[in-house]
């Protein structure tokens, strides 16, 4: 995956769709909540030391 693809939200959605295919929607929602909470925590506590990328 190229750097441009890693920054493309539609590519990230494709990755998540493939990972959660055939699994309950609640699994996807729980993962996305965890991810959002994690990003919020890190951005508040360590704004100069974190990043996120899809690979």
URVENDA-V180520 format. One record per backbone hydrogen bond with DSSP energy under -0.5 kcal/mol. NH is the residue of the N-H (numbers start at 1). CO is the residue of the C=O. E is the energy in kcal/mol with one decimal. If there is no record, write none. Layout:
# URVENDA-V180520
nh = <NH;NH>
co = <CO;CO>
e = <E;E>
This chain:
# URVENDA-V180520
nh = <6;7;8;9;11;12;13;14;15;16;17;18;19;20;21;23;27;28;29;30;31;32;33;34;35;36;37;38;39;40;41;42;43;44;45;46;49;54>
co = <2;3;5;7;8;8;9;10;11;12;13;14;15;16;17;20;24;24;25;26;27;28;29;30;31;32;33;34;35;36;37;38;39;40;41;42;46;6>
e = <-2.2;-1.1;-1.3;-0.7;-0.8;-1.7;-2.3;-2.0;-2.2;-2.6;-2.9;-2.3;-2.3;-2.6;-0.6;-2.3;-1.2;-1.1;-2.6;-2.6;-2.2;-2.7;-2.3;-2.5;-2.8;-2.6;-2.8;-2.6;-2.5;-2.4;-2.6;-2.7;-2.6;-1.7;-2.6;-2.8;-2.0;-0.6>
